């Protein structure tokens, strides 16, 4: 089972990955889940995944919750996706294969309850807006750190490394492709979380660029990404949580290869086949112990903690309005609907 985030918060607001997760294949079966509270949707997907044990499944989690809001069943070429939250599903799905699948009956909430839910949802959204504003501030601090590093970068060594890397590992294949985005890491209510443990297992070679400051690693991956784009080599990019255009990881499925930048928040759960140290690309490694850089890094980390706190507060409002709806929820009906859909797809 592979896990991805369907959406994330970055310094520009909300980022949805469904426009690259969904392949827009007219032969795919697509079920858009609607109706039901967040709690009922969580129960639905938990039961659904249980029914497809043994299948090749990709699970999509929103940044604000640990429970799935979508799955892709590779064996059946079927998407089952929740049309809620910040993933912005509906605008990108169109065609005769689109199917709406209600998991519960429409509920007639009392007027006072509906008002209270709207107020709590507005507060939740405001928390997420605060989170991305804090992340924007953290991004500015990251830029200052990179400015400190710039004079120490050995451009020639970086170019030579990338040239050797591309000629050694990214040989042309008959299959021409393009780049897509997968969100493998995101700020969540529980901190900066990664799905590295389930994604890299299909890669024979994983190269780890150990870079606590992100500057050298982002430059190397940026140049490799540009090369792959120009040569039409298929790659999957996991963007940095600061900006959607800066890669944190590049995966080359046709080459069974991944190259990733690791720092305090992004660590591999296994030993990579190759490690790259950033000091080899610097004219002097004195910058690595700079007190000014350490101070900036401390501010950045504090801002990241604030971002996580805002997301946690947002989820707290979500829990509050879920609790308001508990008397109207029917988990037994939802489980039956999940079993019914699973039976329908496997028959």
Phi, psi and omega in degrees: 000124178261145182237139176222163167269136176278336179208160180208162172261131174226186190288356177254001181125227180263140176237120176260138180255002184294335179290347174250335176293315181282124189275353180056042176267123184293347177273348181289148172262133183233125177242120178264116182277128175220173190071167178086150177281174177300322179298314181294323177295321178297317178297318181300310184290326177298316179291322181297314180297323177299322180290336183251029176299131182100346176271159174281109187236137167254131182249135181247126179248138171286159183294336189266000185210156179269347181273144184295152169235018176181153175219153170237122180260103188296319181302329183253001183046054186230132175254134173233108194230137178277127180267070181206175176073218189247015184276348174052065185282303193308316184299335184262351180255122178208158179124169185288347182275356181284131182229132176266135186230100179285135181261344175215168175286154175299139182253142179258084181290145173300153184301316181299321180293318179299319178298315182295322178297316180298320179296315181294322178294322178296320178293321178299311180299324179295324177297319180292325176295320176299322181297316183286332175293321177294320179295328176296318177296320178296325178296321177296321178295319178300320178298321178295321177298315180295325177298323177295326184279332188310313182295343184262001183280130175269094185303320183297317179295321178298312181297318180296319179296312181297320180298314179295318180301311184293319180288331182278323190244332185255058178288148183297144174239165179293331182278109177273139185220203182205173182270141175231163181254134167233133180268102182265347179217153183195149166292130181229174177300341182256010180116190175284116185246143178237154174250032183296331187292341182250349188264322186279354186296338181273357181265128178290327182233127174238124180254127183253118172266109184276104186216096183294340184257346172081349188290303183296316182300318182293326178292314180299311181294326178297318180291319178296319178299317179296321178297313181298322179296315181293328180268002181056043175267127182297134174212157174244126183251132168258110183285157172296149179288353175279317185212139185289345183264354180259119184283140170260329180214143171236128177244132179247093188298326180285349179246001182051048188224143174221144174229128188222149176264124181250139175219199183297329183265344181235100181234140179283140179274014181209171180274120180288161180286336183213139177241143178235125178264140186285339184299334181291344181258009181250145177288336176207136181270010178296333180296334182293339179246021180293130179294327180293317179295319178300320180294318179295320179296323178297319178295316179301313181297322179295320178294322177297321177297320178295320178301313179298320180298318178297319179294322177298317179296322177297317178295328178297319175295324177298316178299323182296315181281339171294319179295326177298330185268358189302325180292347182253359184273151179223088183292332179295319178296319180295317178298318178298321179293323177295315178297321181295316180293319179298318179294321179297322183282330184269347179280000000 
